[in-house]
């Protein structure tokens, strides 16, 4: 897009990089930009994307950004408005994790991801709707109502970061944060036609990110383009040893530096297991066209195998609920969060509090997790799942000896209708088949829009890299987006 084209775009159509440049040049003020997005958020509140907003708090941050700009501060995101998934704790906005259990809760501190983006100059627009405690694939499990897909309001936006994806697609925020446990950045990004990346596990601090499954949860950015995601990811990542024991001691990178590198000779591995009978024809067609585009850009396809792909579903739905059972035990009505109004004794208070505060899907996963960790079942289920998890990681190691990156679909279909899978949780679990393997292995993965399928709904291409391969993934996505315009298209009415 030319400079002239950028000059004629509405504020909400400007990418993050262009907004940051205009703010630094003092062509725009942070207050002006924040006000524009706050007005859009109010106008499109029916999408259900936001759970908490505070105009005064946002404009206070924007005025502080304008003061920094006037003083010559060159922070990369200074004055750029973003929004946070309601799984990150924040001082200026309530944090609920999409649950009644935390209704009205206000944290005394900011999550590391939130504070690092604030240091980079970002202005917070509010908190985004999500599946309760990040448990879901459709954003229908939120205690505060579902989010609607901007491309078709009768369809789901994906989950659990559905509010995040919908906000970017509807141009209610130029960029947002999300979290990915088993695909919760990549799948909603695909369903809503935006770009999102989950970095290597441990690359971004989990401090202040309400835990679902501690060995899987990872924060990442979601935006319209790979270039925008690179800017946010550079600000978000880095070691946090004093507050997150799983944080990796790996230096901060400028992910924008590699954008534009040649793809000549790059080997793209295409797993045969990702293209079986369960893949919808419309999704397959869009993925095949995207791979053909990459061949035109100089890359070449390599057939590979990830033989334990199907095992990722039972493995994930043993490990993740087991960790959830442990993590959610802290919500007992004693120290914070919901507490039942009437209880005869401590045990009854525990039971009533959790019965009232947790939704059906959270209760289901807690029960599964408690079962597989119980005496007599730990060895048979949880321990075996951890062994297979290691074998899944070994499959990736073998694959990366044959290729540089792996590509395939994000989900078997485009976004399904609201309520379609509500009565059949297993059907929703099966929809995660392509995203779970990379999560179990702790690998970086991303989704970028590459076309449209049934009903004119977006299709996303999944790219999976080797450990610390975020720069390569972002460059691969960026080169595709330089050659196509899928990431610039937007739903009608926004």
N, C-alpha and C positions, 0 to 999 in steps of 0.2 A: 504494500500500500504506500503510495507516494505521500510526501509531506503535504502537498496540496489537498489530497483526499482527506488526510487526518485533520486538516484545518477546518473542513466543512462538516465533520462528524459532530453529532450531539455528544454531550459530556458522557452519557452512559454508554456510548458506543466506542469510546476511546480505550485502547488497551492500557495496561498498567504502565508500561514503559513510556508511552506518549503522555499519559497523565503526569507522571513524575517529571518528565522534561518540561512540560508547560508550567508546572508548579515551581520548578527551580528557576525558570525564566521569568517568573512573576506575571505570566500571562493569565493565570488563574490563581485564586486564593483557596486555601484548604477549606475555609468556611463555605465558600461558594460551591465547591465540589460536594462537600458533605451534605449541604442543604438540598442540593439537587437529588442526591440519592435517597435521602430521608423522605423527600416528597414522593419519589417513585415507590418506595417501600410502602408508604401509606396508601398509595393509589392501587397497589396490587396486593393488598393484605389478604385477599381471598385465596391466594395460592397456599397460604399456611406455611410459608418458608421461615418466618421469624417467630421466635418464642418470646424474645425480650428486646425492647428498644428503649432508649432514653435520649431524646433529642438534646436535652441540656448537657448530658455527659459527653455525647458525641461532639457537640459544638465546642465544648470546653477543650477537648483534645484537639479539635481543628484549629482553634485560636492559638493554642500552644505550638502547633505545627507552623502556623503562619509567623509566629515570633522567631522560631528557629530558622525559617526560610529567610526572614528579614536580616538575621544575623549572619547569613552566609553558610549555614549548615548544609552539607551536601549528602546527608543520609539518603540511601538509595530509594526508600519508599516514603520520603517525607511528604506528608499531606495526603497520601493515597488512602482512600477509604476501603476497608475490608470488613468482613464479618467472621465470627468464630462459631464453629459447631458447638452446640451447647453441652459438649462433653469436656470442654476446657474450662477450668475455674477462672473467674474474673472478679476483681474487686468492684468495678464500676457497674456491673450488670449481674442479675441473679443467674444462678447455674442450677439446672434441674436434671440434666441428662435425659430429658424427655420423660421423666418419671414423676408420679405423685409423691414418691418417697422423698424427693428433694424440693418439693414445691416451696418457692420463696427463699430458698437457701442463698446466702451471700457469702462468698469466700473472703477470708482476710488477706488473701494474696492472689497474685496472677500466676497462671501456669507459665513454665519457662518459654514455651512457644509463643504465648501471648506477649510476655515481657520482651522477648527478643524482637518480635515484629514491631512492638512499640518503640524500642530503641532505634530500629531502622526507620521510624517516622510514621508508621501506619496509624490511621485513625479508625477506631472501632465503631461500626454502624450498629451492632447489636449481636444477639445470639440466635443461632439457627436451629430449626427443628430437626430432630433425629429420632430414629427408633430408640425405644427405652433402653438405656445403658448400652447403646450401640448394637442391640441384638435384633437384627432383621435385615431383609433384602428389599424392602418396599417402602419404608417409612410409614407403614400403617400401624406399627406397634407403639407409636408415641402416645403418651397419656393425654396429649393436648390436641389430638386430631391429626389426620394424615396431611402430607404435603401433596400437591397436585403437580403433575408434569406440565411445564409451560407449552410443550408441543401439542399436548392433548390433555385437557384437564380431567378426562375420565381415566387416564392412565397413571400408573405409579411413576415416581421419579427415580426409583431405585433406593437402596438403603445400605448402611444406616445413615450415610451422609446425604440423604435426599434433600433436606432443606438447603444444604450448601450448594448442591448441583443445580437445584431449581433457581436459587437466587442469582447465580452466574448466568444461566441460560436466559432468564427473564430480564437481565441487565439491571438487577436490583443492587448488585455489588460487582465491582470489576474483578475481584478475587476473594477467595475465602479459604478457611482452613477446614480440613476434614480429618477423619481417622479411618484407618484400614486395618481390620483384624483378619477378615477372610476375603476381602474384596470391596470393602465399603467406601473406598475412594473411586476405584476403577469402574465398578458396576454402575453407580449413579452417574458418573461422568459419561459413560457410554449411553445410558438411557436418555440423558438430557443434552447430548451433543456438545459437550465441553471437554476440556483437557484436565487430567488429574494424575498425580504421581505419588506413589508410596515409595519412600526411599528404603534403603537397606535397614533391616531391623537394628535399632540402637543408634541410628544416624541422627534422629531428632529426639530430644529429651521427652520422657513420659511424665516428668514431674508436673503435677497439677492437671493431668489428663485422667479423668475418672476411669478406673480400670474395669475392663471386661475380662480379657484374657491376657495376662501380663506378658507371656512369652510370644505373643502375636501382635498386640496393639502397636500401631505406629502412626504418627502424625504425618500429614503431607498437605501440599497446597492444591487448590483447584481453581482454574481460571479458563479463559477462552483459548489461550495459546500456550505452546511450550515455552516461548520467550517469557511470558508472564509468570509461569510456574517456576522458571529458573530463577527469576528475581526473588520470589518469595522463599524458595527452598534455600537459597544462599543465606538468607537472613534467619531462617528457622533452625538450621542444622548446627551441629557442633557439640563437643563434649560438655557434659554436665555432671562431673563425677561426684560432686558434693551432695547432689540431690537425686540423682538417678543412677543406681548401681548397674543398670543395663545399658547406660550411655557408653558409646564406643569412643575410645581415645583416637580419634581420627580428625585431622585438621579441617577447618572450615574451607570450603571451596567456593569459587566464583563460578557458578554453573553456566553463566552467560558466555564465558570465554570460548567454549567449544562450539557454540552455535554457528552453523555455516560450514563446518568441516566437511570435506568430501566424503561421499559414501562409496567411492570407487573400490570395488573388491570386498566390501563388507559382506560377511556371511550371515544371512538371516535364516535361522533354524525354524522349520515348520513342523511341529509335532503331529504325527498322523492321528494320535489319540484325540486331538482337538477338532478333528474334521470327520467324526463318525456320524451315525444315523440321527443322533439327537440334535444336530446343528440345523437350524431352519434354513431353507434355501435362500431366502432374501438376505440373511446375515452372511451366509457363505459367499454369495455373489459380491457383496460389498468388500469382504475381506480379500477375496481373490483379486478384485480390481485394485485394492490398495497395494497388495504384494506386487502386482504387475507395474504399478507406478514406481515402486522402489527399485525394480529392475531397470526401469528407464533412467533412474537416478544413479545407476552404477552398482547397486547391490546385487547379490545373487542368492537365490533360494537354495537351501540345503535341507533335504529330508532327514528328520531326526525322530527319535522315539522317547517318550516319557512313559514307560510301561506301567507305572503305578499311579497314573492319574486318577483312575476310578476309586482307588483306595483313599484318596485325599478326603472324600466326604465322610466316611465313617471315622477316619482318624481325627479330622477336625472337630466333628460333633461328639467326640469323646474328650479330647484335650480342652477345647474351648469351654464347654460347660463345667468341666472339672475345675478349671481356674476361676470361672465365674462363681461357682459355689463357694470357693474360698474368699474371693474378693468381696462379694456382696454380703458376707456374714457381718461386716461392720455396720450395716444398716439395720440396727436393732431398736431404734427409738430412744437410745440412752443419751448419746452425745450430740447428735445433730440429725436433722431431717424429720420426717413425719413420726409422730407418736400417737398411738390410739388414745381416744378420749377416756375410755373406761377399761380397767383391767383389775382383777382381784389380786393378782400377784405378778411377780417378775416374768414367769414363764408365759402367762396369759398375755402380758404386755408384749413380749416378743412375738408371739403367734399372731395376735390381732394387728400389730403394727405392720408386719410383713404381709399379711393377708390383704390389708387395706392399701398398702403403699406400692406393692409390686403388681405389674400387669401379667396377663396370662403367659406371654412368651418368656418373660423373665422367670416366672415360677417354673415353667416347663424345663428351662435350661438348668436352673438350680437343682431341681429334682434329678435330672439326668446326671449332673455333675456329682451330686452327693452319692448317688447310687454307684457310679463307677469308681469312686474313691473309698467306698465302704469296705469293711473287712470281708475278705473272700472274693471280692470283685476287682480290687486294685490290680493284682497281677494279671488277671484274665483280660481286663479291658485297658485300663490306663497305661500300664507298663508296656503292653503289646503295641498300643497306639504310638507310644514314644519311640519304640523300635522301628516301626514302619515309617514314622516321620523321618528318621535318619536315612532310611532307604530312599525315600522320596528326594531328599537332598542329594543323595548319591546319584540319582537319575539325572539331576540337573548338572552335577559335576561332569558326568560322562557326556552329556549333551554339549556343554560348553567347550569340550575338547574338539568338537566338530564345527562349532559355529560361534559367532561373536554376540549375537542377540537371538532371542526367541520371539516369534510373532504368532498371533492367532486371535480368535474371537475373545471378547470379554465375557459374553453371556450367550447362551444358545438361541435366544430370541430377542426381539426388541421389547420395549416396556409392555408389560401386560396390564390388563384393566384393573382398576381399583376393586378389591374384594375377590379377585379371581382365585388367589391362593390362600386366602385368609383361613379357610376351613381345612386346609391341607398343608400343614407346616412342612412336611417332607418334600412336597413339590417345590416350595421356595428354597429349601436346603439344596435340592438337586440343581437349581439354577446357578449355584456357585461353583460348579464343577471346574471351570477354567481358571478361576481366580485363586482357589484354595491352595494349589500346589506351591506357588511362589510364596504365599504367606507362611506356609508350614516350613519352607526352606529358609525364610528370612531374607529373600531376594528382593531387589527393587523391581517394581512393575508400574506401568502407566497405561492410561487409555487416552486415545485421541480420536476425534470424529473422522470417519472415512466414507460416509455415505448415508443412505437412507433405505429403510426397508418397508415392510407392510405398514400401511396407513401413513406413510411419510414420516415415520419415526426414525430417530438417529440410530446409527450403528457405530460402535466403537471398536477400534483395533487395539489389542493388548500387546504391549512390548515388555519383555522380561529380560533383565540384564544380570550379569554376574555381580557378585558383591562389590559395592562401591562403584557400580557402573552407571550412576545417575546421569553423568555428563553425556555419555554415549546415547542413552535413551532420549534425553532431551534434544540432542542434536538430530537424532533420527526423526523424531517427531517434527522438529522445526523445519528440516529440509522438506518433509512432506507438505507441511503447511505453507511453505514458500511456493510450492508447485500447485497447490489446490486452494480452494476457498471454503471447504466444509466448516472450518472453525469460525468463519466470519458470518455464517448464516444464522438466522435467529427466528424463533417462532413468531407467527403473526400476532399482532396486538401488543408487542413490546418494543 
